[in-house]
Amino acid sequence: MKKTPQTVSPDTLKACLKWILEANDERDIREAIRTTYPDADEQAVLDAAVKEIEAIGNESGDFTRGWALAATRELVRKMIEVGDFANAMRGIKQVAELAGKDA
């Protein structure tokens, strides 16, 4: 009999992705799932997170470049707000480099 995949809630998936991006290892992530979301199927959560990361890896180069530009601009804006002008200049340089590359 084929096992029906369990639906993973968006909040649980978001938390798992955050733990992965924070460089936690699988053991720590499984423990965090058990502790934070005791009713969740930890394997289903991990499988969903891996699938999500793989999907991000398959984005087009144009999308990734656009996202990098938008994210860097937002970071530059925040750096200017807090007076971190040296890093803001680095960010501006990065935006200029990204904008100058052919897609």
DRENKEZA-179425 format. One line per field, with one value per residue: residue in three letters; x, y, z of N, C-alpha, C in turn. Coordinates in pm, whole numbers, plus 50000, padded with zeros to 5 digits. Each point is the difference from the previous one (the first is absolute). Example, Ala and Ser with C-alpha at 12.3 -4.5 7.8 and 13.67 -1.06 7.14 Angstrom:
2
residuo = [ALA  SER]
n_X = [51319  49965]
n_Y = [49431  50105]
n_Z = [50780  49928]
ca_X = [49911  50082]
ca_Y = [50119  50119]
ca_Z = [50000  50006]
c_X = [50090  49923]
c_Y = [50120  50109]
c_Z = [50000  50073]
END
This chain:
103
residuo = [MET  LYS  LYS  THR  PRO  GLN  THR  VAL  SER  PRO  ASP  THR  LEU  LYS  ALA  CYS  LEU  LYS  TRP  ILE  LEU  GLU  ALA  ASN  ASP  GLU  ARG  ASP  ILE  ARG  GLU  ALA  ILE  ARG  THR  THR  TYR  PRO  ASP  ALA  ASP  GLU  GLN  ALA  VAL  LEU  ASP  ALA  ALA  VAL  LYS  GLU  ILE  GLU  ALA  ILE  GLY  ASN  GLU  SER  GLY  ASP  PHE  THR  ARG  GLY  TRP  ALA  LEU  ALA  ALA  THR  ARG  GLU  LEU  VAL  ARG  LYS  MET  ILE  GLU  VAL  GLY  ASP  PHE  ALA  ASN  ALA  MET  ARG  GLY  ILE  LYS  GLN  VAL  ALA  GLU  LEU  ALA  GLY  LYS  ASP  ALA]
n_X = [50084  49971  50104  49895  50058  50062  49897  50092  49974  49957  49945  49965  49961  49943  49958  49966  49952  49947  49966  49960  49943  49967  50012  49877  50049  49990  50089  50062  49988  50030  50095  50034  49985  50063  50087  50017  50002  49963  49901  50108  49991  50104  49981  49869  50028  50093  49917  49903  50084  50041  49874  49972  50106  49965  49875  50051  50068  49876  50003  49944  50101  49904  49925  50102  50037  49874  49990  50119  49960  49879  50054  50095  49910  49922  50104  50027  49871  50000  50108  49943  49886  50087  50033  49976  50066  50098  49915  49937  50121  50034  49885  50024  50125  49949  49910  50099  50073  49901  49976  50132  49963  50036  49871]
n_Y = [49882  50093  50056  50060  50090  50033  50082  50084  50050  50112  50013  49871  50009  50116  49944  49892  50076  50069  49887  49962  50117  49968  49904  49975  49898  49887  49954  50117  49990  49871  50030  50101  49916  49900  50094  50063  49893  49965  50061  50065  49950  49976  49876  50014  50057  49910  49906  50066  50011  49875  49965  50078  49953  49878  50037  50052  49886  49976  50108  50079  50015  50035  49900  49915  50047  49997  49879  49967  50058  49946  49884  50016  50045  49903  49918  50054  49996  49877  49974  50066  49935  49899  50063  49880  50114  49946  49930  50116  50057  49902  50020  50131  49972  49918  50095  50090  49911  49973  50130  49999  49890  49938  49995]
n_Z = [50000  49910  50063  50054  49918  50112  50013  49960  50119  49944  50121  49996  49874  50027  50113  49932  49904  50098  50060  49880  49972  50124  49909  50047  50072  49931  50084  49994  49869  50001  50087  49922  49899  50064  50035  49884  49924  50123  49938  49962  49880  50082  49954  50014  50117  50031  49957  50063  50103  49984  49981  50104  50065  49961  50030  50111  50010  49964  50077  49913  49918  49915  50046  50003  49882  49961  50055  49950  49889  50005  50034  49909  49916  50043  49991  49882  49973  50053  49927  49901  50028  50017  49888  49948  49981  50073  50074  50016  50005  50084  50063  49996  50034  50091  50032  49995  50068  50082  50005  50007  50065  49891  49973]
ca_X = [49916  50078  49978  49956  50088  49937  50012  50082  49946  50094  50081  50099  50097  50079  50092  50101  50090  50081  50101  50098  50080  50086  50106  49981  50010  49873  49961  49946  49874  49899  49966  49922  49866  49930  49974  49917  49880  49995  49904  50046  50081  50127  50053  49922  50046  50132  49983  49941  50103  50096  49932  49994  50135  50029  49923  50070  50120  49962  49952  50076  50106  49942  49930  50099  50068  49904  49984  50123  49997  49898  50042  50114  49948  49933  50104  50066  49908  50006  50132  50000  49916  50072  50127  50109  50027  50104  49935  49905  50077  50028  49875  49977  50094  49948  49884  50052  50060  49891  49922  50081  50018  49900  49917]
ca_Y = [50118  50123  50096  50132  50102  50090  50141  50075  50136  50104  50047  49897  50001  50123  49982  49902  50068  50092  49919  49953  50115  50037  49898  49892  49868  49928  49958  50116  50040  49902  50030  50124  49967  49926  50089  50113  49952  49858  49923  49994  49887  50067  49964  50074  50139  50006  49977  50121  50104  49967  50027  50146  50048  49957  50086  50128  49977  49988  50129  50051  50095  50135  50015  50005  50129  50102  49988  50049  50147  50054  49976  50087  50137  50010  50002  50130  50096  49983  50043  50147  50041  49988  50071  49910  50047  49919  49882  50046  50019  49866  49952  50076  49945  49869  50023  50045  49884  49911  50066  50006  49867  49957  49889]
ca_Z = [50000  49988  50109  49956  50058  50096  49967  50095  50012  49958  50114  50032  49891  50012  50113  49961  49906  50080  50071  49901  49958  50113  49999  50097  49936  49993  50135  50070  49935  50041  50140  50001  49950  50106  50113  49963  49930  50039  49921  49861  49954  49975  49868  49900  50007  49937  49856  49942  50001  49894  49873  49986  49969  49862  49909  49997  49919  49859  49950  49885  50031  50004  50127  50107  49988  50043  50145  50063  49989  50091  50138  50029  50014  50131  50102  49991  50062  50146  50046  50000  50113  50127  49991  49963  49865  49935  49943  49898  49878  49946  49941  49877  49902  49960  49913  49871  49933  49959  49894  49880  49941  49902  50048]
c_X = [50089  49963  49961  50091  49922  50022  50079  49947  50105  50090  50110  50109  50091  50102  50113  50100  50093  50110  50107  50092  50090  50111  49988  50012  49866  49951  49936  49866  49889  49955  49914  49858  49921  49959  49897  49867  49982  49903  50044  50079  50135  50061  49927  50044  50135  49991  49945  50104  50103  49940  49995  50136  50040  49927  50066  50125  49971  49944  50087  50107  49948  49929  50100  50073  49909  49979  50122  50006  49903  50042  50116  49956  49934  50103  50075  49913  50008  50135  50008  49918  50076  50138  50120  50038  50106  49938  49895  50072  50037  49876  49969  50091  49949  49879  50047  50060  49891  49922  50076  50018  49890  49926  50029]
c_Y = [50125  50097  50135  50105  50095  50144  50070  50142  50102  50049  49900  49997  50122  49987  49904  50062  50096  49923  49949  50115  50052  49897  49898  49867  49927  49958  50115  50045  49903  50026  50126  49975  49929  50091  50107  49959  49851  49914  49982  49872  50057  49964  50075  50146  50014  49979  50124  50112  49975  50031  50151  50057  49959  50088  50137  49988  49991  50130  50045  50098  50143  50024  50018  50134  50113  49998  50056  50152  50060  49984  50091  50144  50020  50005  50134  50107  49993  50045  50152  50052  49996  50065  49912  50027  49918  49876  50037  50020  49866  49944  50070  49948  49864  50014  50042  49884  49906  50059  50001  49867  49970  49879  49875]
c_Z = [50000  50111  49941  50062  50091  49955  50111  50004  49956  50113  50035  49894  50011  50113  49963  49903  50075  50072  49905  49961  50111  50021  50112  49928  50012  50138  50078  49941  50038  50144  50008  49950  50109  50115  49965  49937  50028  49918  49854  49974  49959  49864  49890  49997  49931  49849  49930  49993  49890  49863  49973  49961  49858  49899  49987  49911  49852  49942  49883  50047  50009  50132  50114  49999  50048  50150  50071  49995  50101  50146  50039  50015  50135  50112  50000  50067  50152  50056  50006  50118  50133  49996  49967  49855  49927  49936  49896  49867  49936  49930  49870  49889  49950  49907  49861  49922  49949  49883  49868  49931  49901  50054  49922]
END
